[in-house]
Amino acid sequence: MHEPSTKSALTPNGGGEFTRALLASQKTAIAAVETSLEAIVTAAAAMAEALRAGGRAIYAGAGSSGLIALQDGAELSGTFGLDPDKIRFAVAGGLRDVAHIDAAAEDDRAAGARDIVEAGCSQGDIVIAVSASGSTPYTLACADVARKVGARLIGIANRPKAPLLAVADFPVLLDSGPEALHGSTRLAAGTAQKAALGLISTLANSSLGHVWRGHMVNVRPENDKLRARAAHIIASSTGVAEAAARAFLAQANDDVKCAILIASGVASYGAARRCLEEAQGHLDIALSRLRESV
């Protein structure tokens, strides 16, 4: 029996040329991120500074860029234990039905200005505005209001000389080049944006003490998978067995950093909390002081 071919569906240009062109565009996107590492590190430091001082991180964008920004911000609470109220969003078309992008919403400057205000944007906050073209009306309106109220602005765009980059306090150019799928920005531009946002937010949270030895020590163990991961972090960090790690986690009210401190000799959860507060949340500093006191 003749097997149906999927060749034409997978490679619309014939052969493997289209597939290879798509993959090449992804590689170009990542290379673009690498050339912008200095700007990314600077943006991450600004994000950490704002959060450390009590400000909020507000992600703003439209279309594919808005969805990518939404994904990065939505993961921060579970991954790094950030207070969900510290992460806000202004996404064109709203958040009620993100599975269906309202293409016209990206042209609505009035909605952008309104949404960033409704997100609570104020002085001391950091706004992370993302736009492939860097000229999306909705996103530029968000940026304009952010600057007027005194918030700092990280602007991420994929085109040189983009208006968003010109108004940003911390511009990040991701020159990912032309798209293999003409007219779409969900491939090369999107890949570059996803990578850059992940770097910025991870570096920022590392600076805040939420990352230690490559571990997510501020993770919220809210399901079985994350509880197992938390126990593994405690066990691998302290040398205790997994069963003991789970017991320390329970004693520490599911706080991984406190559990590590208890496993390292701190007498109680309360004492561990005080150690962390004195170390401003940095586990390495708390452990160093613990060793010095022995």
Secondary structure in CASP SS format (residue, H / E / C, confidence):
PFRMAT SS
TARGET T0000
AUTHOR 0000-0000-0000
METHOD secondary structure of the structure
MODEL  1
M C 1.00
H C 1.00
E C 1.00
P C 1.00
S C 1.00
T C 1.00
K H 1.00
S H 1.00
A H 1.00
L H 1.00
T C 1.00
P C 1.00
N C 1.00
G C 1.00
G C 1.00
G C 1.00
E H 1.00
F H 1.00
T H 1.00
R H 1.00
A H 1.00
L H 1.00
L H 1.00
A H 1.00
S H 1.00
Q H 1.00
K H 1.00
T H 1.00
A H 1.00
I H 1.00
A H 1.00
A H 1.00
V H 1.00
E H 1.00
T H 1.00
S C 1.00
L H 1.00
E H 1.00
A H 1.00
I H 1.00
V H 1.00
T H 1.00
A H 1.00
A H 1.00
A H 1.00
A H 1.00
M H 1.00
A H 1.00
E H 1.00
A H 1.00
L H 1.00
R H 1.00
A C 1.00
G C 1.00
G C 1.00
R C 1.00
A E 1.00
I E 1.00
Y E 1.00
A E 1.00
G E 1.00
A C 1.00
G H 1.00
S H 1.00
S H 1.00
G H 1.00
L H 1.00
I H 1.00
A H 1.00
L H 1.00
Q H 1.00
D H 1.00
G H 1.00
A H 1.00
E C 1.00
L H 1.00
S H 1.00
G H 1.00
T H 1.00
F H 1.00
G C 1.00
L C 1.00
D C 1.00
P H 1.00
D H 1.00
K H 1.00
I E 1.00
R E 1.00
F E 1.00
A E 1.00
V E 1.00
A C 1.00
G C 1.00
G C 1.00
L C 1.00
R C 1.00
D C 1.00
V C 1.00
A C 1.00
H C 1.00
I C 1.00
D C 1.00
A H 1.00
A H 1.00
A H 1.00
E H 1.00
D H 1.00
D C 1.00
R H 1.00
A H 1.00
A H 1.00
G H 1.00
A H 1.00
R H 1.00
D H 1.00
I H 1.00
V H 1.00
E H 1.00
A C 1.00
G C 1.00
C C 1.00
S C 1.00
Q C 1.00
G C 1.00
D C 1.00
I E 1.00
V E 1.00
I E 1.00
A E 1.00
V E 1.00
S E 1.00
A C 1.00
S C 1.00
G C 1.00
S C 1.00
T C 1.00
P H 1.00
Y H 1.00
T H 1.00
L H 1.00
A H 1.00
C H 1.00
A H 1.00
D H 1.00
V H 1.00
A H 1.00
R H 1.00
K H 1.00
V H 1.00
G C 1.00
A C 1.00
R E 1.00
L E 1.00
I E 1.00
G E 1.00
I E 1.00
A E 1.00
N C 1.00
R C 1.00
P C 1.00
K C 1.00
A C 1.00
P H 1.00
L H 1.00
L H 1.00
A H 1.00
V H 1.00
A C 1.00
D C 1.00
F E 1.00
P E 1.00
V E 1.00
L E 1.00
L C 1.00
D C 1.00
S C 1.00
G C 1.00
P C 1.00
E C 1.00
A C 1.00
L C 1.00
H C 1.00
G C 1.00
S C 1.00
T C 1.00
R C 1.00
L C 1.00
A H 1.00
A H 1.00
G H 1.00
T H 1.00
A H 1.00
Q H 1.00
K H 1.00
A H 1.00
A H 1.00
L H 1.00
G H 1.00
L H 1.00
I H 1.00
S H 1.00
T H 1.00
L H 1.00
A H 1.00
N H 1.00
S H 1.00
S H 1.00
L C 1.00
G C 1.00
H C 1.00
V C 1.00
W E 1.00
R C 1.00
G C 1.00
H E 1.00
M C 1.00
V C 1.00
N C 1.00
V C 1.00
R C 1.00
P C 1.00
E C 1.00
N C 1.00
D H 1.00
K H 1.00
L H 1.00
R H 1.00
A H 1.00
R H 1.00
A H 1.00
A H 1.00
H H 1.00
I H 1.00
I H 1.00
A H 1.00
S H 1.00
S H 1.00
T H 1.00
G C 1.00
V C 1.00
A C 1.00
E H 1.00
A H 1.00
A H 1.00
A H 1.00
R H 1.00
A H 1.00
F H 1.00
L H 1.00
A H 1.00
Q H 1.00
A C 1.00
N C 1.00
D C 1.00
D C 1.00
V H 1.00
K H 1.00
C H 1.00
A H 1.00
I H 1.00
L H 1.00
I H 1.00
A H 1.00
S C 1.00
G C 1.00
V C 1.00
A C 1.00
S C 1.00
Y H 1.00
G H 1.00
A H 1.00
A H 1.00
R H 1.00
R H 1.00
C H 1.00
L H 1.00
E H 1.00
E H 1.00
A C 1.00
Q C 1.00
G C 1.00
H C 1.00
L H 1.00
D H 1.00
I H 1.00
A H 1.00
L H 1.00
S H 1.00
R H 1.00
L H 1.00
R H 1.00
E H 1.00
S H 1.00
V C 1.00
END
